[in-house]
């Protein structure tokens, strides 16, 4: 992993003036698709030219709710770090001497060829003549991992080191997660399964596997759901395939939750996440559950019922003003051309009814260093913990340290 080039004194002023560019959406180009009901209700020809606040006003019903929601979204939009993906754009100096000194100062960040090769093989195991990739790497001491990844003395490196030191007070080790745009789903599901002791109530529902048929009968646009990069399927095929994924999710969750010993449970999770066919099928199930949750929230808000704040922001984006657009421009892209954005981490938490606690290392020494999705979690929701350095890639902290009670 290569760190950003350190900034010279001459460029510090520029950095202080620059703000983090907020990427509320990663998909600037909308997909033009035929949609009915939910989709057609809010699609307009001038959608791209409308501001976020204008879009939000179109979905608010009632003058009181309009003022409340608009004010809340304006407040959220003004806070550059809340509920959104952030990208640090470090200014590049045009002064040759400045650039040379920056290059010299980061010389110690680069690793030799042997170390790079070792890193490449970290997530690859050989079994005879066949080779498979580990989706979740074995445990590694968290501070050893930090030292290996962050060797420089730039401000960013120092912040990351302090962040890892803070996490090491709670967790002794870290497990690297494969980064293929599924990492948020992968890390969350792995943590949930590895500590599962019972089947969640929503998985026990008798009509759980009937969800695809139920939604497809109401919303014809769901037939354009993208499954494993395959398009143009018939409604019956999509229904059957998603139903299989949901059944697999319930089966695996039930089997792992019934394992008594922690070591055996961990081995079962490791084995599951070596099977790519089953693993990616589970991710499709999670994505469909996220779509179902989004439809419920959209309809609740449309009917005047109270919804969580993140739902307003989710549908305030010009690329997801309704569930149909959310599916085409975001959920269909997960695992292919993009991962989960900040606001979609809330949606994942609600879909699983889990609280996702994330150590955001680049936010060290701020109130957002430890972020909860949702930020007002339900008391009876289990908690899973992840680590991120940039709100894009997620790893897993393991081996909780025992705290000394004074």
C-alpha positions in Angstrom: 0.0 0.0 0.0 1.4 3.3 -1.0 0.8 6.4 1.1 0.0 9.8 -0.4 3.1 12.0 -1.0 3.8 14.2 1.9 3.0 17.9 1.6 5.7 20.5 1.9 5.5 23.7 3.9 4.8 25.6 0.8 1.8 23.5 0.0 0.4 23.4 3.6 -1.5 26.6 3.0 -3.2 25.1 0.0 -4.2 22.0 1.9 -5.8 24.1 4.7 -7.8 25.9 2.2 -8.9 22.8 0.3 -11.8 20.8 1.7 -12.4 17.2 1.3 -14.3 16.6 -2.0 -17.5 14.9 -1.1 -18.5 12.0 -3.3 -22.2 11.7 -2.5 -22.4 9.3 -5.5 -19.8 7.3 -7.2 -21.9 6.8 -10.3 -22.3 10.1 -12.1 -23.9 8.6 -15.1 -27.4 7.4 -14.6 -28.8 4.4 -16.3 -31.8 5.2 -18.4 -34.2 2.4 -17.9 -38.0 1.9 -18.1 -39.5 1.9 -14.7 -43.1 1.9 -13.4 -44.8 2.8 -10.2 -42.0 3.8 -7.8 -39.6 4.7 -10.6 -41.9 6.8 -12.8 -43.4 8.7 -9.8 -40.3 10.8 -9.4 -38.3 10.8 -12.6 -38.3 14.2 -14.5 -36.4 15.4 -17.5 -34.6 18.1 -15.5 -33.7 15.7 -12.7 -29.9 16.2 -13.2 -30.2 20.0 -12.8 -32.0 19.9 -9.5 -30.2 20.3 -6.2 -30.3 17.8 -3.5 -32.6 19.9 -1.4 -35.0 20.3 -4.4 -35.1 16.6 -4.9 -35.8 16.0 -1.3 -38.7 18.5 -1.3 -40.4 16.5 -4.0 -40.6 13.5 -1.7 -41.9 15.3 1.3 -45.7 15.3 1.9 -47.2 17.9 4.1 -45.9 21.4 4.9 -44.6 20.5 8.3 -42.8 17.5 7.2 -41.4 19.4 4.2 -39.7 22.0 6.5 -38.5 19.4 8.9 -37.0 17.2 6.3 -35.5 20.0 4.2 -33.8 21.5 7.2 -32.4 18.2 8.3 -31.0 17.3 4.9 -29.4 20.8 4.6 -27.8 20.2 7.9 -26.5 16.8 6.8 -25.2 18.1 3.5 -23.4 20.9 5.3 -21.5 18.5 7.5 -18.9 17.2 5.1 -18.1 14.1 7.0 -21.6 12.8 7.9 -23.1 9.7 6.3 -21.0 10.1 3.1 -17.9 8.8 1.3 -15.0 11.2 1.6 -12.0 11.4 -0.6 -8.9 13.3 0.4 -7.6 15.3 -2.5 -4.1 16.4 -1.6 -2.8 19.4 -3.6 0.2 18.7 -5.8 2.9 21.4 -5.8 4.1 22.7 -9.1 7.4 23.6 -7.5 10.0 21.0 -8.7 12.1 21.3 -5.6 9.0 20.8 -3.4 8.2 17.6 -5.3 11.7 16.3 -5.1 11.8 16.8 -1.4 8.4 15.1 -1.1 9.7 12.1 -3.0 12.8 11.9 -0.9 10.8 12.0 2.3 8.5 9.1 1.3 11.4 6.9 0.1 11.1 4.6 3.2 7.4 3.8 2.4 8.3 1.5 -0.5 8.9 -2.2 0.1 11.4 -4.4 -1.7 10.3 -7.0 -4.3 10.4 -9.8 -1.8 7.9 -8.1 0.5 5.6 -7.2 -2.3 5.6 -10.8 -3.5 4.8 -12.0 0.1 1.8 -9.6 0.2 0.5 -10.8 -3.1 0.5 -14.4 -1.8 -1.0 -13.5 1.6 -4.5 -14.1 0.3 -3.6 -17.1 -1.9 -3.2 -20.6 -0.7 -2.0 -23.6 -2.7 -3.5 -27.0 -2.4 -1.8 -29.5 -4.6 -2.0 -28.3 -8.2 -5.1 -26.1 -7.6 -5.1 -22.6 -6.3 -7.8 -20.6 -4.6 -8.0 -17.2 -3.0 -8.9 -16.6 0.6 -11.6 -14.0 0.9 -10.6 -13.4 4.5 -6.9 -13.8 5.3 -5.6 -15.4 8.6 -5.1 -13.4 11.7 -2.2 -11.0 12.0 -1.0 -8.9 14.9 -2.7 -5.6 14.3 0.4 -3.5 15.1 2.6 -5.6 12.9 0.2 -5.1 10.1 0.2 -1.3 10.8 4.0 -1.1 10.7 4.1 -3.1 7.5 1.5 -0.9 5.7 2.5 2.5 7.0 6.2 3.1 7.1 6.5 6.8 6.4 6.3 9.9 8.6 3.8 11.8 6.6 0.8 13.4 8.5 -1.4 10.7 7.0 0.9 7.9 8.1 1.1 9.3 11.7 -2.7 9.5 11.9 -3.1 5.9 10.7 -0.5 4.7 13.2 -2.3 6.4 16.1 -5.6 5.0 14.8 -4.3 1.5 14.8 -2.8 1.9 18.2 -6.2 3.0 19.5 -7.8 -0.1 17.9 -5.1 -2.3 19.4 -6.4 -1.4 22.9 -9.6 -3.3 22.0 -8.5 -5.9 19.4 -5.2 -7.8 19.2 -5.4 -8.9 15.6 -6.7 -8.1 12.1 -7.9 -10.1 9.2 -7.4 -8.7 5.7 -10.5 -8.8 3.5 -10.2 -9.2 -0.3 -11.0 -6.0 -2.0 -13.2 -6.6 -5.0 -16.1 -4.2 -4.4 -17.8 -6.8 -2.2 -15.5 -6.0 0.8 -18.2 -4.2 2.9 -20.7 -7.0 2.4 -18.0 -9.6 2.9 -16.6 -8.2 6.1 -20.0 -7.6 7.6 -21.4 -11.0 6.8 -18.2 -12.8 8.0 -18.4 -11.0 11.3 -22.1 -11.7 11.7 -21.7 -15.4 11.0 -18.6 -15.9 13.1 -20.4 -14.7 16.2 -23.9 -16.0 15.4 -25.5 -18.0 18.2 -29.1 -18.1 16.8 -31.0 -17.5 13.6 -32.3 -13.9 13.4 -36.1 -13.6 13.6 -36.3 -12.2 10.1 -34.7 -15.3 8.7 -37.1 -17.5 10.6 -40.1 -16.0 8.8 -42.1 -18.5 6.8 -42.5 -16.2 3.8 -38.9 -15.1 3.8 -38.1 -17.1 0.7 -41.3 -15.8 -1.0 -39.8 -12.3 -1.0 -38.7 -12.3 -4.7 -42.0 -13.4 -5.9 -43.8 -10.9 -3.8 -41.7 -7.9 -5.0 -41.7 -9.0 -8.7 -45.5 -9.2 -8.7 -45.6 -5.5 -7.6 -42.6 -4.0 -9.3 -42.0 -5.1 -12.9 -38.6 -3.2 -13.0 -37.0 -5.6 -10.6 -36.7 -8.1 -13.5 -33.7 -6.0 -14.6 -31.9 -7.0 -11.4 -28.3 -7.8 -12.3 -27.1 -11.2 -11.1 -23.5 -12.0 -11.4 -23.0 -9.8 -14.4 -25.8 -11.5 -16.3 -28.6 -9.4 -17.8 -31.8 -9.9 -19.6 -33.2 -12.8 -17.6 -36.9 -13.7 -17.5 -38.9 -12.9 -14.3 -39.3 -16.6 -13.5 -35.5 -17.1 -13.7 -34.7 -14.2 -11.5 -37.4 -15.2 -9.0 -36.0 -18.8 -8.7 -32.4 -17.7 -8.5 -32.8 -15.1 -5.8 -35.0 -17.5 -3.9 -32.1 -20.0 -4.0 -29.8 -17.4 -2.7 -32.1 -16.5 0.2 -32.5 -20.2 1.1 -28.7 -20.6 1.1 -28.3 -17.6 3.4 -30.8 -19.1 5.9 -29.2 -22.5 5.7 -25.6 -21.3 6.2 -26.6 -18.9 9.0 -28.6 -21.7 10.8 -25.8 -24.3 10.5 -23.1 -21.9 11.7 -25.2 -20.5 14.6 -25.7 -24.1 15.9 -22.0 -24.8 16.2 -21.1 -24.6 19.9 -17.3 -24.1 20.1 -15.7 -20.9 18.9 -12.9 -22.6 17.0 -15.3 -24.9 15.1 -17.5 -21.9 14.3 -14.5 -20.0 12.9 -13.4 -23.0 10.8 -16.9 -23.2 9.3 -16.8 -19.5 8.4 -13.3 -19.9 6.9 -14.5 -22.8 4.8 -17.6 -21.0 3.6 -15.6 -18.0 2.5 -13.3 -20.2 0.4 -16.3 -21.4 -1.7 -16.7 -18.6 -4.3 -19.9 -19.9 -5.7 -21.7 -19.9 -2.4 -20.0 -16.8 -1.1 -21.1 -14.6 -4.0 -24.6 -16.1 -3.9 -24.8 -14.9 -0.3 -23.8 -11.4 -1.4 -26.6 -11.3 -4.0 -29.0 -12.3 -1.2 -27.8 -9.4 1.0 -28.2 -6.9 -1.9 -31.8 -8.1 -2.5 -32.6 -7.7 1.2 -31.2 -4.1 0.9 -33.5 -3.4 -2.0 -36.5 -4.8 0.0 -35.6 -2.6 2.9 -35.2 0.5 0.7 -38.7 -0.1 -0.8 -40.2 -0.4 2.7 -38.6 2.8 3.8 -39.6 4.7 0.6 -43.2 3.6 1.0 -43.3 4.4 4.7 -42.1 7.9 4.0 -44.5 8.3 1.1 -47.4 7.3 3.3 -46.4 9.8 6.1 -44.8 7.3 8.5 -41.6 8.1 10.4 -38.4 6.9 8.8 -34.8 7.0 9.9 -32.9 10.1 8.8 -30.5 8.3 6.5 -33.5 7.3 4.4 -34.0 10.9 3.4 -30.5 11.2 2.3 -30.6 7.9 0.5 -33.4 9.1 -1.8 -32.1 12.7 -2.0 -29.4 11.6 -4.4 -30.1 12.4 -8.0 -29.1 8.8 -8.9 -31.4 7.2 -6.3 -34.5 9.3 -5.9 -36.6 6.1 -5.7 -35.9 2.4 -5.3 -35.8 1.7 -9.0 -33.0 4.1 -9.5 -31.3 2.8 -6.4 -31.3 -0.7 -7.9 -30.0 0.3 -11.3 -27.4 2.9 -10.4 -26.1 1.5 -7.1 -27.2 -2.0 -6.0 -26.6 -3.5 -9.4 -23.1 -2.0 -9.4 -22.0 -3.4 -6.1 -19.4 -6.1 -6.7 -19.0 -5.0 -10.3 -18.1 -1.3 -10.8 -18.4 0.0 -7.2 -18.8 -0.9 -3.5 -21.0 0.4 -0.8 -21.2 4.2 -0.1 -21.6 5.6 3.4 -25.3 6.0 3.2 -25.7 2.4 2.0 -23.9 1.1 5.0 -26.9 2.3 7.0 -29.2 0.5 4.6 -27.1 -2.7 5.0 -27.4 -2.4 8.8 -31.2 -2.0 8.6 -31.5 -4.9 6.2 -29.6 -7.3 8.5 -30.9 -5.7 11.7 -27.3 -5.5 12.9 -25.4 -2.5 14.3 -22.2 -2.0 12.2 -19.4 -0.4 14.3 -16.6 0.9 12.2 -13.2 2.3 13.2 -12.5 5.0 10.6 -8.8 5.4 11.0 -8.5 8.6 8.9 -10.9 10.1 11.4 -8.7 9.5 14.4 -8.9 12.1 17.1 -12.4 13.2 15.9 -15.9 12.4 17.0 -16.3 10.2 13.9 -13.3 7.9 14.7 -15.8 5.2 15.8 -19.0 5.4 13.7 -22.1 3.4 14.2 -24.5 2.4 11.4 -27.2 3.3 12.3 -26.1 6.0 14.7 -29.2 5.3 16.9 -28.9 1.5 17.1 -31.6 -0.7 18.5 -30.7 -2.2 21.8 -31.5 -5.8 20.7 -29.4 -5.6 17.5 -26.1 -7.5 17.6 -23.0 -5.6 16.9 -20.2 -6.3 14.4 -17.0 -4.4 14.1 -15.0 -3.4 11.0 -11.9 -1.2 10.3 -11.5 1.1 7.4 -8.8 3.5 6.3 -10.8 5.4 3.7 -14.5 4.4 3.9 -14.0 2.2 0.8 -12.1 -0.9 1.9 -13.0 -2.7 5.1 -11.0 -5.2 7.2 -11.9 -7.2 10.3 -10.5 -6.7 13.8 -10.5 -9.9 15.9 -9.3 -11.2 19.2 -10.9 -8.8 21.7 -8.5 -7.7 24.5 -9.6 -8.2 28.1 -10.1 -4.8 29.7 -8.7 -4.2 33.2 -11.4 -3.0 35.6 -10.0 -0.4 38.0 
